[in-house]
Amino acid sequence: MRQFDGVDKIPAQRSHAGDAADDQRRPGPAGRGSPEGRFLASAGKPLSRLISDLKERWAAALVRVRSTAAALDHAISTASERRAHHRGGDRPWPLRLTIPLAAAAEALTAFVAMEVLVSTAGLALGLAVMTALVGAGTACMIANRRLHRLSVPAFARAVEIAFVAILTLLRFVSLDVQDPDTLAALGGAALAALISAVALLAIEEIVVETDTFSVFLSRVRVWSRRRQSMRARSQLDGCQARLDTTGDKFEQHFLDFLLKAEGFPLAEAQQRASALRIAVCRTGQLDSAAGSDT
């Protein structure tokens, strides 16, 4: 019995010794580290660095999006406030650039009338410019009363009509002196009167129906801020698209690493690859950090 027991113990001892030797030859998880750590330290290092760079770009783009959105909101509120206090129409302000043209037409026709009153062309030109300024000023004063929702006095309209009538008479006299043909002088004076009346009416309507420069500038600022906001949003979308594409590539490489190098089952490998991709490509902390910066 003793010999049998001894013989029986020998295989058992050899079996325990073999298991110990196998454990020594196969390093455990503590010695080798996790598969994720080995992948990030070897084959996945370039992609992980690229993802880190893309996340930094994404965070910077997010800051630009938020800052441009805030600037756009401020520009919209400022434009709305200025528009609420504007009493005129909503025609674009650049139409007011035609007022000097109308005044120049008034001065040109007034020069014809002043030639008969003075002996020199320089003096006639000066009087013509002053006459045009008086006419434009009268039209602007009438427009200002209309902007304040005040009735235009009949006296102001009478002055405007008298202004045009007197200039027309002077033009007729001047043209009649220069050309004995009375019919031609009458036609020229009538044409000059029509130009003068249309110019004064155009100045008045342009002042009433157009924006002020501040309202126009606020609209331009809104347009500019909106373009900047759209550009920043486009850059953020581009960073997000590149981050998603790189994340897909990172997940696929890690999945191949788990299947080929580590020998993991497909289901577990897919689960690990998806979890690592979410952990590496997560932008939630960057979003909160960008929000605190802004």
VOBA-1610 file (N, C-alpha, C; in pm, whole numbers, padded with zeros to 5 digits, always signed):
BEGIN
Met+00082-00120+00000Met+00000+00000+00000Met+00086+00125+00000Arg+00192+00121+00077Arg+00276+00240+00081Arg+00339+00266-00053Gln+00382+00159-00121Gln+00444+00177-00252Gln+00342+00229-00353Phe+00221+00181-00342Phe+00116+00224-00434Phe+00081+00372-00412Asp+00077+00408-00280Asp+00047+00548-00252Asp+00156+00640-00302Gly+00277+00598-00288Gly+00388+00681-00336Gly+00385+00698-00485Val+00355+00586-00554Val+00348+00593-00701Val+00232+00682-00743Asp+00124+00677-00664Asp+00008+00758-00698Asp+00034+00907-00678Lys+00121+00941-00587Lys+00148+01082-00561Lys+00242+01143-00663Ile+00322+01062-00724Ile+00421+01116-00819Ile+00355+01185-00937Pro+00256+01128-01007Pro+00192+01199-01119Pro+00124+01326-01075Ala+00065+01324-00954Ala-00002+01445-00906Ala+00097+01557-00884Gln+00211+01522-00827Gln+00312+01625-00806Gln+00363+01680-00937Arg+00383+01587-01033Arg+00428+01634-01165Arg+00324+01725-01230Ser+00193+01694-01211Ser+00088+01776-01270Ser+00087+01915-01210His+00101+01926-01077His+00105+02058-01014His+00227+02137-01056Ala+00337+02069-01071Ala+00459+02137-01116Ala+00443+02190-01258Gly+00376+02109-01343Gly+00354+02155-01482Gly+00264+02276-01488Asp+00159+02278-01405Asp+00070+02395-01404Asp+00143+02520-01357Ala+00229+02501-01256Ala+00306+02616-01208Ala+00400+02669-01315Ala+00460+02575-01389Ala+00550+02618-01496Ala+00475+02691-01606Asp+00350+02641-01637Asp+00270+02709-01739Asp+00230+02849-01695Asp+00197+02863-01564Asp+00161+02995-01513Asp+00278+03091-01520Gln+00399+03036-01499Gln+00517+03122-01506Gln+00546+03165-01649Arg+00519+03073-01746Arg+00547+03106-01886Arg+00442+03201-01942Arg+00313+03202-01894Arg+00207+03287-01947Arg+00187+03405-01852Pro+00233+03524-01886Pro+00216+03638-01797Pro+00069+03674-01781Gly+00033+03716-01662Gly-00104+03751-01634Gly-00138+03892-01678Pro-00264+03936-01654Pro-00306+04070-01695Pro-00227+04179-01628Ala-00186+04155-01502Ala-00110+04260-01434Ala+00026+04281-01497Gly+00084+04173-01553Gly+00215+04186-01613Gly+00210+04247-01752Arg+00108+04210-01830Arg+00101+04255-01969Arg+00021+04383-01986Gly-00066+04419-01894Gly-00151+04535-01911Gly-00276+04501-01990Ser-00366+04597-02004Ser-00491+04575-02076Ser-00466+04580-02227Pro-00554+04518-02304Pro-00540+04527-02451Pro-00549+04671-02501Glu-00633+04752-02436Glu-00644+04890-02478Glu-00512+04965-02459Gly-00447+04942-02345Gly-00320+05008-02321Gly-00212+04964-02419Arg-00208+04834-02448Arg-00108+04786-02545Arg-00135+04843-02684Phe-00263+04855-02721Phe-00295+04910-02854Phe-00258+05058-02863Leu-00291+05133-02758Leu-00260+05275-02759Leu-00111+05303-02754Ala-00036+05209-02699Ala+00109+05227-02690Ala+00181+05179-02815Ser+00111+05111-02904Ser+00179+05056-03022Ser+00109+05100-03150Ala+00022+05016-03201Ala-00038+05043-03333Ala-00135+05159-03330Gly-00199+05184-03218Gly-00298+05291-03214Gly-00245+05427-03176Lys-00114+05439-03152Lys-00059+05567-03108Lys-00076+05678-03213Pro-00046+05655-03342Pro-00063+05764-03440Pro-00208+05813-03449Leu-00302+05716-03451Leu-00441+05756-03461Leu-00489+05827-03335Ser-00442+05783-03218Ser-00483+05850-03095Ser-00430+05994-03090Arg-00307+06014-03139Arg-00253+06150-03144Arg-00332+06236-03242Leu-00368+06177-03356Leu-00449+06251-03453Leu-00584+06288-03395Ile-00645+06197-03321Ile-00774+06225-03259Ile-00760+06336-03155Ser-00653+06335-03078Ser-00631+06442-02981Ser-00618+06578-03050Asp-00546+06580-03162Asp-00533+06705-03237Asp-00667+06751-03292Leu-00745+06656-03344Leu-00877+06691-03398Leu-00971+06740-03288Lys-00960+06684-03170Lys-01044+06729-03059Lys-01008+06872-03018Glu-00878+06905-03023Glu-00839+07043-02993Glu-00894+07139-03098Arg-00886+07099-03224Arg-00942+07183-03329Arg-01093+07196-03314Trp-01158+07087-03277Trp-01303+07090-03257Trp-01339+07186-03143Ala-01263+07182-03035Ala-01290+07271-02922Ala-01271+07418-02963Ala-01164+07446-03039Ala-01142+07584-03085Ala-01254+07629-03178Ala-01298+07538-03266Ala-01408+07573-03356Ala-01537+07596-03278Leu-01558+07520-03173Leu-01677+07539-03090Leu-01676+07675-03022Val-01559+07716-02976Val-01547+07849-02915Val-01580+07958-03017Arg-01532+07941-03141Arg-01562+08040-03245Arg-01711+08041-03276Val-01775+07924-03279Val-01918+07918-03307Val-01996+07993-03199Arg-01960+07972-03075Arg-02034+08038-02967Arg-02009+08187-02965Ser-01886+08228-02991Ser-01857+08372-02990Ser-01926+08443-03107Thr-01923+08381-03226Thr-01990+08442-03340Thr-02141+08441-03324Ala-02195+08337-03261Ala-02340+08335-03236Ala-02379+08446-03139Ala-02297+08468-03036Ala-02326+08577-02942Ala-02316+08713-03011Ala-02215+08729-03097Ala-02201+08855-03171Ala-02319+08876-03266Leu-02366+08767-03327Leu-02482+08779-03416Leu-02607+08818-03339Asp-02629+08758-03224Asp-02746+08794-03142Asp-02740+08941-03100His-02621+08986-03062His-02607+09127-03023His-02634+09220-03141Ala-02583+09184-03259Ala-02604+09267-03377Ala-02752+09271-03415Ile-02821+09157-03403Ile-02963+09153-03436Ile-03044+09238-03339Ser-03012+09229-03211Ser-03085+09308-03112Ser-03061+09458-03133Thr-02936+09494-03165Thr-02906+09636-03190Thr-02978+09687-03314Ala-02979+09604-03420Ala-03049+09646-03542Ala-03199+09658-03518Ser-03256+09566-03440Ser-03399+09574-03411Ser-03433+09698-03330Glu-03346+09731-03234Glu-03370+09849-03152Glu-03362+09977-03236Arg-03262+09984-03323Arg-03250+10104-03407Arg-03365+10113-03506Arg-03406+09998-03558Arg-03518+10001-03653Arg-03648+10041-03584Ala-03664+10002-03458Ala-03786+10040-03385Ala-03794+10190-03363His-03678+10256-03348His-03678+10401-03327His-03671+10480-03457His-03666+10410-03570His-03659+10477-03699His-03800+10508-03748Arg-03824+10632-03786Arg-03959+10674-03824Arg-03983+10668-03974Gly-03877+10649-04052Gly-03893+10650-04196Gly-03921+10512-04254Gly-03903+10504-04385Gly-03926+10378-04454Gly-03807+10284-04440Asp-03816+10172-04512Asp-03712+10070-04502Asp-03633+10056-04631Arg-03636+10158-04715Arg-03554+10155-04836Arg-03406+10165-04796Pro-03317+10103-04873Pro-03174+10104-04834Pro-03116+10245-04835Trp-03026+10268-04737Trp-02965+10399-04723Trp-02887+10444-04847Pro-02821+10357-04923Pro-02746+10406-05040Pro-02829+10486-05140Leu-02963+10475-05133Leu-03044+10559-05221Leu-03026+10707-05190Arg-02984+10739-05068Arg-02962+10879-05033Arg-02842+10938-05105Leu-02759+10852-05161Leu-02646+10904-05238Leu-02690+10974-05365Thr-02817+10954-05404Thr-02868+11025-05522Thr-02911+11167-05490Ile-02919+11203-05360Ile-02957+11340-05325Ile-02857+11442-05379Pro-02726+11420-05368Pro-02633+11517-05431Pro-02653+11529-05581Leu-02692+11419-05647Leu-02717+11428-05791Leu-02837+11517-05820Ala-02944+11501-05739Ala-03062+11585-05758Ala-03029+11731-05730Ala-02947+11755-05626Ala-02906+11894-05597Ala-02820+11951-05709Ala-02735+11866-05767Ala-02652+11913-05879Ala-02738+11947-06001Ala-02843+11868-06026Ala-02934+11901-06136Ala-03007+12032-06111Glu-03045+12053-05985Glu-03110+12181-05949Glu-03014+12298-05969Ala-02888+12279-05929Ala-02789+12386-05946Ala-02761+12414-06094Leu-02759+12310-06174Leu-02731+12329-06317Leu-02841+12408-06385Thr-02966+12375-06353Thr-03075+12452-06414Thr-03083+12593-06356Ala-03045+12608-06227Ala-03045+12742-06168Ala-02937+12830-06228Phe-02827+12768-06273Phe-02719+12847-06335Phe-02769+12918-06461Val-02857+12851-06535Val-02914+12913-06655Val-02993+13037-06617Ala-03064+13029-06503Ala-03145+13144-06461Ala-03059+13258-06409Met-02944+13225-06347Met-02862+13329-06285Met-02775+13403-06385Glu-02758+13349-06504Glu-02671+13415-06602Glu-02724+13553-06642Val-02855+13569-06639Val-02913+13696-06681Val-02906+13800-06571Leu-02882+13758-06446Leu-02882+13850-06334Leu-02745+13909-06305Val-02638+13837-06333Val-02503+13881-06299Val-02419+13885-06425Ser-02304+13953-06413Ser-02220+13974-06531Ser-02112+13869-06548Thr-02078+13795-06441Thr-01970+13697-06450Thr-02026+13556-06428Ala-01958+13459-06489Ala-02002+13319-06476Ala-01976+13265-06336Gly-01865+13312-06274Gly-01835+13265-06139Gly-01941+13304-06039Leu-01987+13428-06050Leu-02092+13474-05960Leu-02224+13400-05987Ala-02250+13374-06114Ala-02371+13299-06149Ala-02365+13157-06094Leu-02246+13099-06099Leu-02231+12963-06044Leu-02253+12963-05893Gly-02198+13062-05825Gly-02218+13068-05680Gly-02364+13084-05643Leu-02434+13172-05714Leu-02577+13189-05687Leu-02656+13063-05719Ala-02615+12992-05823Ala-02684+12869-05859Ala-02667+12762-05751Val-02546+12752-05695Val-02522+12655-05587Val-02603+12690-05464Met-02606+12819-05429Met-02685+12860-05314Met-02834+12834-05336Thr-02878+12859-05457Thr-03020+12833-05488Thr-03052+12684-05476Ala-02962+12599-05524Ala-02985+12454-05515Ala-02986+12409-05369Leu-02897+12467-05287Leu-02894+12430-05145Leu-03022+12473-05074Val-03073+12590-05110Val-03198+12636-05050Val-03313+12543-05089Gly-03317+12506-05213Gly-03423+12415-05258Gly-03414+12279-05191Ala-03292+12223-05183Ala-03274+12093-05117Ala-03305+12103-04968Gly-03267+12215-04906Gly-03298+12232-04764Gly-03447+12241-04739Thr-03519+12310-04826Thr-03665+12318-04812Thr-03728+12180-04823Ala-03682+12101-04919Ala-03735+11965-04934Ala-03705+11880-04811Cys-03584+11894-04754Cys-03548+11817-04635Cys-03631+11858-04513Met-03659+11988-04501Met-03741+12032-04388Met-03883+11980-04399Ile-03938+11978-04517Ile-04072+11920-04536Ile-04070+11770-04506Ala-03963+11702-04551Ala-03951+11559-04523Ala-03938+11532-04373Asn-03869+11620-04302Asn-03854+11602-04157Asn-03988+11612-04085Arg-04074+11703-04128Arg-04207+11711-04068Arg-04288+11584-04098Arg-04274+11533-04214Arg-04344+11409-04247Arg-04293+11292-04164Leu-04162+11289-04138Leu-04105+11182-04055Leu-04157+11188-03912His-04184+11306-03862His-04236+11322-03727His-04389+11315-03722Arg-04448+11270-03831Arg-04594+11255-03840Arg-04666+11388-03817Leu-04604+11495-03865Leu-04665+11627-03856Leu-04717+11669-03993Ser-04823+11742-03993Ser-04878+11789-04120Ser-04787+11897-04180Val-04776+11893-04311Val-04692+11991-04381Val-04774+12118-04400Pro-04727+12232-04349Pro-04804+12357-04365Pro-04821+12394-04512Ala-04934+12455-04541Ala-04958+12500-04678Ala-04858+12608-04717Phe-04809+12683-04618Phe-04711+12788-04646Phe-04582+12727-04702Ala-04542+12611-04648Ala-04419+12547-04696Ala-04435+12502-04840Arg-04550+12446-04873Arg-04574+12405-05011Arg-04581+12527-05103Ala-04637+12635-05053Ala-04645+12757-05135Ala-04506+12813-05162Val-04421+12809-05061Val-04283+12855-05080Val-04212+12769-05182Glu-04233+12638-05174Glu-04168+12547-05270Glu-04216+12575-05412Ile-04347+12596-05426Ile-04402+12624-05559Ile-04350+12758-05611Ala-04346+12857-05524Ala-04296+12988-05565Ala-04149+12981-05604Phe-04073+12899-05533Phe-03930+12882-05564Phe-03913+12829-05707Val-03992+12726-05739Val-03981+12668-05873Val-04032+12767-05978Ala-04139+12840-05947Ala-04197+12933-06045Ala-04102+13049-06074Ile-04041+13105-05970Ile-03949+13217-05991Ile-03827+13172-06072Leu-03773+13056-06039Leu-03659+13007-06117Leu-03698+12981-06262Thr-03818+12932-06281Thr-03862+12907-06419Thr-03872+13037-06498Leu-03924+13141-06434Leu-03933+13272-06500Leu-03794+13325-06534Leu-03702+13314-06440Leu-03566+13362-06466Leu-03499+13281-06576Arg-03526+13152-06579Arg-03469+13069-06687Arg-03525+13113-06822Phe-03652+13141-06824Phe-03713+13185-06951Phe-03651+13316-06999Val-03634+13409-06907Val-03574+13538-06944Val-03432+13518-06994Ser-03357+13434-06924Ser-03218+13411-06963Ser-03210+13343-07099Leu-03294+13245-07123Leu-03292+13177-07252Leu-03343+13268-07363Asp-03438+13354-07331Asp-03491+13446-07433Asp-03387+13549-07473Val-03303+13589-07375Val-03196+13683-07406Val-03090+13616-07493Gln-03060+13493-07464Gln-02956+13423-07540Gln-03005+13381-07678Asp-03136+13353-07692Asp-03190+13306-07819Asp-03320+13381-07846Pro-03328+13455-07956Pro-03450+13534-07983Pro-03575+13448-08003Asp-03560+13320-08026Asp-03675+13232-08049Asp-03750+13214-07917Thr-03866+13275-07907Thr-03942+13271-07782Thr-03993+13131-07752Leu-04033+13060-07856Leu-04086+12925-07833Leu-03980+12832-07778Ala-03858+12844-07829Ala-03749+12761-07777Ala-03716+12797-07633Ala-03717+12927-07604Ala-03691+12969-07466Ala-03799+12918-07371Leu-03925+12922-07418Leu-04034+12872-07334Leu-04022+12722-07310Gly-03987+12649-07413Gly-03969+12503-07396Gly-03853+12471-07304Gly-03742+12542-07318Gly-03628+12519-07229Gly-03659+12551-07085Ala-03733+12660-07062Ala-03771+12696-06925Ala-03866+12592-06864Ala-03959+12542-06947Ala-04051+12439-06897Ala-03976+12311-06862Leu-03880+12275-06946Leu-03801+12156-06917Leu-03719+12173-06789Ala-03659+12290-06772Ala-03583+12316-06651Ala-03673+12316-06528Ala-03796+12369-06542Ala-03890+12367-06429Ala-03927+12224-06392Leu-03947+12140-06493Leu-03979+12000-06465Leu-03864+11930-06393Ile-03741+11956-06439Ile-03625+11896-06373Ile-03614+11944-06230Ser-03638+12072-06207Ser-03628+12127-06072Ser-03735+12068-05980Ala-03857+12057-06029Ala-03966+12003-05947Ala-03942+11856-05913Val-03900+11779-06014Val-03872+11637-05990Val-03757+11619-05893Ala-03655+11703-05905Ala-03540+11693-05814Ala-03581+11720-05670Leu-03661+11825-05648Leu-03705+11856-05512Leu-03796+11747-05456Leu-03885+11696-05539Leu-03973+11588-05494Leu-03894+11461-05465Ala-03792+11432-05546Ala-03710+11313-05523Ala-03632+11324-05393Ile-03578+11443-05364Ile-03505+11462-05238Ile-03598+11438-05119Glu-03717+11491-05125Glu-03812+11474-05014Glu-03849+11328-04994Glu-03881+11258-05100Glu-03924+11119-05088Glu-03809+11028-05045Ile-03689+11055-05091Ile-03574+10973-05052Ile-03546+10987-04903Val-03555+11110-04852Val-03532+11129-04709Val-03638+11058-04626Val-03762+11058-04673Val-03871+10996-04597Val-03867+10844-04605Glu-03838+10789-04719Glu-03856+10645-04743Glu-03731+10561-04721Thr-03618+10620-04688Thr-03495+10542-04674Thr-03451+10533-04528Asp-03362+10438-04503Asp-03303+10422-04370Asp-03206+10536-04340Thr-03181+10554-04211Thr-03069+10639-04173Thr-02939+10559-04185Phe-02827+10628-04174Phe-02700+10558-04189Phe-02678+10459-04075Ser-02721+10493-03954Ser-02702+10402-03841Ser-02783+10274-03859Val-02905+10286-03909Val-02986+10166-03934Val-02923+10082-04044Phe-02876+10149-04149Phe-02811+10076-04258Phe-02684+10007-04209Leu-02607+10076-04124Leu-02484+10016-04071Leu-02516+09896-03983Ser-02622+09904-03904Ser-02660+09789-03820Ser-02702+09670-03906Arg-02768+09695-04018Arg-02805+09586-04107Arg-02682+09522-04171Val-02589+09605-04211Val-02464+09551-04267Val-02390+09469-04163Arg-02391+09515-04039Arg-02324+09441-03932Arg-02392+09306-03908Val-02523+09302-03913Val-02595+09174-03899Val-02557+09079-04012Trp-02553+09131-04133Trp-02515+09047-04248Trp-02374+08992-04231Ser-02282+09078-04186Ser-02144+09034-04167Ser-02134+08930-04055Arg-02202+08955-03941Arg-02198+08860-03830Arg-02262+08727-03869Arg-02365+08730-03950Arg-02429+08605-03992Arg-02335+08522-04080Arg-02263+08590-04168Arg-02166+08518-04251Arg-02055+08458-04165Gln-02007+08532-04066Gln-01905+08479-03977Gln-01957+08359-03898Ser-02082+08367-03853Ser-02140+08256-03778Ser-02155+08133-03866Met-02199+08151-03989Met-02212+08038-04081Met-02076+07977-04113Arg-01975+08062-04128Arg-01840+08011-04156Arg-01786+07931-04037Ala-01809+07982-03916Ala-01764+07910-03797Ala-01838+07779-03780Arg-01968+07778-03808Arg-02045+07654-03800Arg-01998+07553-03903Ser-01964+07602-04023Ser-01912+07511-04125Ser-01779+07450-04083Gln-01692+07530-04021Gln-01564+07476-03973Gln-01586+07374-03862Leu-01681+07399-03773Leu-01711+07302-03667Leu-01765+07172-03725Asp-01852+07181-03825Asp-01905+07060-03888Asp-01794+06982-03958Gly-01700+07055-04020Gly-01588+06987-04084Gly-01500+06916-03983Cys-01472+06979-03869Cys-01393+06914-03763Cys-01467+06792-03708Gln-01599+06803-03692Gln-01676+06690-03641Gln-01675+06574-03740Ala-01685+06606-03870Ala-01682+06501-03971Ala-01547+06428-03973Arg-01438+06504-03965Arg-01306+06442-03961Arg-01286+06359-03835Leu-01340+06409-03724Leu-01329+06335-03598Leu-01407+06204-03605Asp-01525+06207-03664Asp-01605+06085-03678Asp-01535+05984-03770Thr-01481+06033-03881Thr-01413+05944-03974Thr-01290+05881-03910Thr-01211+05961-03841Thr-01092+05908-03773Thr-01132+05812-03661Gly-01241+05842-03591Gly-01289+05752-03487Gly-01332+05618-03542Asp-01397+05617-03658Asp-01434+05490-03722Asp-01310+05409-03759Lys-01211+05479-03814Lys-01087+05410-03850Lys-01016+05356-03726Phe-01016+05434-03619Phe-00954+05392-03493Phe-01025+05268-03437Glu-01156+05268-03441Glu-01233+05154-03390Glu-01206+05028-03473Gln-01197+05044-03605Gln-01172+04928-03691Gln-01032+04872-03668His-00934+04957-03651His-00798+04909-03626His-00789+04836-03492Phe-00857+04891-03391Phe-00854+04824-03261Phe-00929+04691-03266Leu-01035+04686-03345Leu-01108+04559-03360Leu-01018+04454-03426Asp-00947+04493-03530Asp-00853+04399-03593Asp-00744+04356-03496Phe-00696+04449-03415Phe-00594+04417-03316Phe-00645+04314-03215Leu-00767+04331-03168Leu-00823+04237-03071Leu-00845+04100-03132Leu-00888+04096-03257Leu-00918+03967-03321Leu-00791+03893-03362Lys-00695+03962-03416Lys-00578+03897-03472Lys-00464+03882-03371Ala-00439+03989-03295Ala-00325+03984-03203Ala-00362+03931-03066Glu-00484+03956-03021Glu-00524+03916-02886Glu-00612+03792-02883Gly-00672+03759-02995Gly-00755+03638-03001Gly-00887+03649-02928Phe-00944+03769-02922Phe-01073+03786-02855Phe-01186+03736-02943Pro-01295+03690-02884Pro-01415+03659-02964Pro-01469+03785-03031Leu-01543+03767-03139Leu-01590+03880-03218Leu-01681+03972-03137Ala-01775+03915-03063Ala-01870+03998-02989Ala-01799+04082-02883Glu-01709+04022-02808Glu-01638+04096-02705Glu-01543+04198-02766Ala-01482+04161-02880Ala-01392+04255-02946Ala-01468+04378-02996Gln-01586+04355-03052Gln-01666+04469-03098Gln-01707+04559-02982Gln-01744+04497-02871Gln-01784+04575-02754Gln-01667+04658-02701Arg-01548+04598-02692Arg-01431+04670-02643Arg-01391+04782-02740Ala-01397+04752-02871Ala-01359+04854-02970Ala-01453+04973-02965Ser-01583+04947-02953Ser-01679+05056-02945Ser-01659+05138-02817Ala-01633+05072-02705Ala-01614+05143-02579Ala-01489+05230-02583Leu-01380+05178-02642Leu-01257+05257-02649Leu-01274+05375-02744Arg-01346+05353-02852Arg-01369+05464-02946Arg-01448+05576-02879Ile-01549+05540-02801Ile-01629+05641-02730Ile-01543+05714-02628Ala-01458+05641-02557Ala-01374+05703-02455Ala-01271+05798-02517Val-01213+05757-02630Val-01106+05837-02691Val-01163+05957-02765Cys-01275+05939-02833Cys-01332+06045-02916Cys-01435+06130-02843Arg-01455+06110-02716Arg-01556+06185-02643Arg-01519+06333-02637Thr-01618+06418-02665Thr-01596+06564-02666Thr-01680+06634-02560Gly-01741+06560-02471Gly-01826+06623-02369Gly-01748+06713-02276Gln-01631+06668-02232Gln-01549+06751-02143Gln-01498+06875-02215Leu-01463+06858-02343Leu-01419+06975-02419Leu-01533+07074-02437Asp-01656+07022-02454Asp-01770+07109-02469Asp-01794+07192-02343Ser-01786+07126-02227Ser-01805+07199-02102Ser-01691+07297-02075Ala-01569+07258-02112Ala-01455+07350-02094Ala-01468+07472-02184Ala-01511+07448-02308Ala-01531+07560-02400Ala-01642+07651-02352Gly-01747+07592-02292Gly-01855+07673-02239Gly-01810+07758-02123Ser-01723+07704-02036Ser-01674+07785-01925Ser-01581+07895-01971Asp-01507+07871-02081Asp-01418+07976-02134Asp-01496+08091-02192Thr-01607+08059-02258Thr-01686+08166-02320Thr-01773+08236-02219
//
